[in-house]
Amino acid sequence: MRRPVASTSWWILYWRWRNPVTDNPLWQYSLAHYARREVAETCLALQDGSEANVNLLLFCCWLGCRGELLTSGQLAEARLLVGEWDRGVVQPLRQVRRFLKQSADTDQMLAAVSALELKAERIVQDRLVSWWLAVGGNPERPGGERVVAEWQRQNLALYLASLPAPPLPEDSPLCWPLTAPLSQA
């Protein structure tokens, strides 16, 4: 049984916060999953159309792959954990990058801002993984691709229900297993 954050030792949380996971499995998963054009397009459509946080979308998918289901309380904690950094750092960097993308002669600056935005996204994912492991993330439970896709769907449905977002289609690329081809189109 998982302990709530409030009862987790402050020292463990502090230690994990100051010493993030160096080999972040969520980051590795995200790089592989988001590399698929359809996954990236789906994430960006949910970000722009429904105010979804791409890191939370990928976190939901990653947990499903690990055989872990989020509760509404855990989702609320995760949203609080990443919210301030996302609003204060990631979103402003994204706005600057999008502006520069449309401006002429800004290639070097665009590359620098894009790199900063990527580093900021990595910090978000480091915080998510450190928090999840500190509160006793459930051990992996092996399952077939159908089971993993169902866990992913359940985590994503919980998150999307908290947004002004449509339900996830049954064949959403967000639930494609990493063993599937890079592009299914």
MARLO-334122 format. One record per residue (C-alpha): y, x, z; chain; residue number from 1; residue in three letters. Coordinates in steps of 0.001 Angstrom, whole numbers, padded with zeros to 6 digits. Layout:
BEGIN
         Y         X         Z   mol   seq   type
         Y         X         Z     A   NUM    ALA
...
This chain:
BEGIN
         Y         X         Z   mol   seq   type
    000000    000000    000000     A     1    MET
    003477    001253   -000931     A     2    ARG
    006111    001850    001703     A     3    ARG
    009590    000433    001064     A     4    PRO
    012381    002944    000553     A     5    VAL
    014034    001922    003830     A     6    ALA
    011032    003120    005839     A     7    SER
    010463    006263    003764     A     8    THR
    011510    009425    005553     A     9    SER
    015073    010306    004615     A    10    TRP
    014031    013944    004479     A    11    TRP
    011400    013286    001796     A    12    ILE
    013910    011330   -000279     A    13    LEU
    016546    014029    000190     A    14    TYR
    014106    016790   -000694     A    15    TRP
    012942    015029   -003847     A    16    ARG
    016544    014263   -004786     A    17    TRP
    017664    017902   -004397     A    18    ARG
    014451    019275   -005924     A    19    ASN
    013672    017051   -008887     A    20    PRO
    010340    017067   -010617     A    21    VAL
    010505    020060   -012943     A    22    THR
    007691    018913   -015185     A    23    ASP
    008785    015302   -015328     A    24    ASN
    005923    013213   -016768     A    25    PRO
    008303    010306   -017480     A    26    LEU
    010531    012595   -019537     A    27    TRP
    007553    013936   -021499     A    28    GLN
    006317    010384   -022105     A    29    TYR
    009802    009235   -023133     A    30    SER
    010261    012055   -025627     A    31    LEU
    006942    011204   -027297     A    32    ALA
    007348    007410   -027196     A    33    HIS
    011024    007330   -028217     A    34    TYR
    010294    009682   -031145     A    35    ALA
    008853    006661   -032928     A    36    ARG
    011557    005075   -035046     A    37    ARG
    010444    001540   -034114     A    38    GLU
    010508    002294   -030380     A    39    VAL
    013973    003838   -030608     A    40    ALA
    015269    000895   -032659     A    41    GLU
    013817   -001621   -030193     A    42    THR
    015293    000217   -027205     A    43    CYS
    018718    000482   -028828     A    44    LEU
    018678   -003188   -029882     A    45    ALA
    017901   -004205   -026284     A    46    LEU
    020570   -001807   -024996     A    47    GLN
    023269   -003082   -027334     A    48    ASP
    022271   -006751   -027414     A    49    GLY
    021022   -007368   -023888     A    50    SER
    022581   -004596   -021793     A    51    GLU
    019161   -003066   -021118     A    52    ALA
    018981    000453   -019738     A    53    ASN
    016807    002511   -022100     A    54    VAL
    015623    004731   -019242     A    55    ASN
    014446    001670   -017308     A    56    LEU
    012698    000322   -020415     A    57    LEU
    010859    003625   -020810     A    58    LEU
    010148    003744   -017056     A    59    PHE
    008497    000300   -017309     A    60    CYS
    006383    001493   -020251     A    61    CYS
    005423    004745   -018517     A    62    TRP
    004341    002948   -015361     A    63    LEU
    002194    000605   -017448     A    64    GLY
    000526    003611   -019064     A    65    CYS
   -000239    004907   -015564     A    66    ARG
   -001780    001594   -014562     A    67    GLY
    001092    000711   -012246     A    68    GLU
    002932   -002581   -011986     A    69    LEU
    006460   -002942   -010687     A    70    LEU
    007412   -005566   -008152     A    71    THR
    010775   -007296   -008356     A    72    SER
    011847   -005395   -005229     A    73    GLY
    010909   -002043   -006748     A    74    GLN
    012723   -002949   -009954     A    75    LEU
    015837   -003810   -007943     A    76    ALA
    015613   -000440   -006142     A    77    GLU
    015183    001409   -009448     A    78    ALA
    018212   -000367   -010917     A    79    ARG
    020325    000566   -007906     A    80    LEU
    019093    004147   -008056     A    81    LEU
    020202    004704   -011648     A    82    VAL
    023122    002284   -011837     A    83    GLY
    025998    004408   -010563     A    84    GLU
    025035    007498   -012587     A    85    TRP
    024467    005367   -015670     A    86    ASP
    027862    003638   -015383     A    87    ARG
    029784    006750   -014354     A    88    GLY
    028225    009396   -016606     A    89    VAL
    025727    008195   -019235     A    90    VAL
    027674    005247   -020624     A    91    GLN
    031001    007119   -020940     A    92    PRO
    029229    009996   -022714     A    93    LEU
    027568    007467   -025031     A    94    ARG
    030953    005926   -025853     A    95    GLN
    032441    009349   -026635     A    96    VAL
    029430    010277   -028785     A    97    ARG
    029650    007015   -030747     A    98    ARG
    033373    007537   -031279     A    99    PHE
    032881    011108   -032461     A   100    LEU
    030078    010017   -034784     A   101    LYS
    032636    007977   -036738     A   102    GLN
    035331    010670   -036727     A   103    SER
    035721    013412   -039302     A   104    ALA
    035336    017123   -038539     A   105    ASP
    033797    016686   -035104     A   106    THR
    030306    018066   -035725     A   107    ASP
    030452    020748   -033031     A   108    GLN
    031980    018433   -030473     A   109    MET
    029487    015690   -031363     A   110    LEU
    026601    018114   -030843     A   111    ALA
    027999    019197   -027463     A   112    ALA
    028541    015619   -026257     A   113    VAL
    025089    014592   -027529     A   114    SER
    023521    017463   -025572     A   115    ALA
    025421    016407   -022430     A   116    LEU
    024326    012805   -022876     A   117    GLU
    020703    013920   -023205     A   118    LEU
    021023    016022   -020016     A   119    LYS
    022506    013019   -018211     A   120    ALA
    019582    010855   -019383     A   121    GLU
    017170    013499   -018083     A   122    ARG
    018869    013367   -014669     A   123    ILE
    018351    009590   -014611     A   124    VAL
    014657    010041   -015346     A   125    GLN
    014321    012868   -012814     A   126    ASP
    015770    010549   -010176     A   127    ARG
    013425    007728   -011149     A   128    LEU
    010313    009914   -010970     A   129    VAL
    011384    011626   -007740     A   130    SER
    012038    008233   -006142     A   131    TRP
    008763    006754   -007420     A   132    TRP
    006718    009673   -006123     A   133    LEU
    008616    009714   -002790     A   134    ALA
    007863    006051   -002104     A   135    VAL
    004205    006570   -002884     A   136    GLY
    003774    005640   -006521     A   137    GLY
    000317    004243   -007108     A   138    ASN
   -002305    006632   -008444     A   139    PRO
   -003259    006265   -012056     A   140    GLU
   -005905    003682   -012840     A   141    ARG
   -007567    004312   -016167     A   142    PRO
   -007707    001420   -018584     A   143    GLY
   -008173    000801   -022251     A   144    GLY
   -005292    000406   -024672     A   145    GLU
   -005281   -003378   -024234     A   146    ARG
   -005054   -003101   -020457     A   147    VAL
   -002278   -000496   -020669     A   148    VAL
   -000330   -002646   -023141     A   149    ALA
   -000646   -005614   -020765     A   150    GLU
    000661   -003581   -017813     A   151    TRP
    003543   -002391   -019974     A   152    GLN
    004276   -005985   -021070     A   153    ARG
    004274   -007178   -017467     A   154    GLN
    006675   -004431   -016339     A   155    ASN
    008943   -005000   -019328     A   156    LEU
    008866   -008792   -018882     A   157    ALA
    009936   -008382   -015256     A   158    LEU
    012853   -006157   -016296     A   159    TYR
    013921   -008220   -019317     A   160    LEU
    013831   -011438   -017269     A   161    ALA
    016577   -009925   -015096     A   162    SER
    018830   -009485   -018159     A   163    LEU
    020249   -011802   -020754     A   164    PRO
    017370   -010713   -022994     A   165    ALA
    014827   -012579   -025101     A   166    PRO
    011156   -012288   -024164     A   167    PRO
    009313   -009328   -025575     A   168    LEU
    007323   -010102   -028749     A   169    PRO
    003559   -009708   -028380     A   170    GLU
    003499   -006910   -030970     A   171    ASP
    006502   -004988   -029590     A   172    SER
    006482   -001269   -030405     A   173    PRO
    007401   -000619   -026772     A   174    LEU
    003776   -001398   -025917     A   175    CYS
    002230    000848   -028543     A   176    TRP
   -000074    003438   -027010     A   177    PRO
    000855    007076   -027405     A   178    LEU
   -002384    007576   -029295     A   179    THR
   -001092    005318   -032112     A   180    ALA
    000472    006910   -035186     A   181    PRO
    004093    008013   -034894     A   182    LEU
    005200    005141   -037128     A   183    SER
    003311    001920   -037656     A   184    GLN
    005563    000503   -040367     A   185    ALA
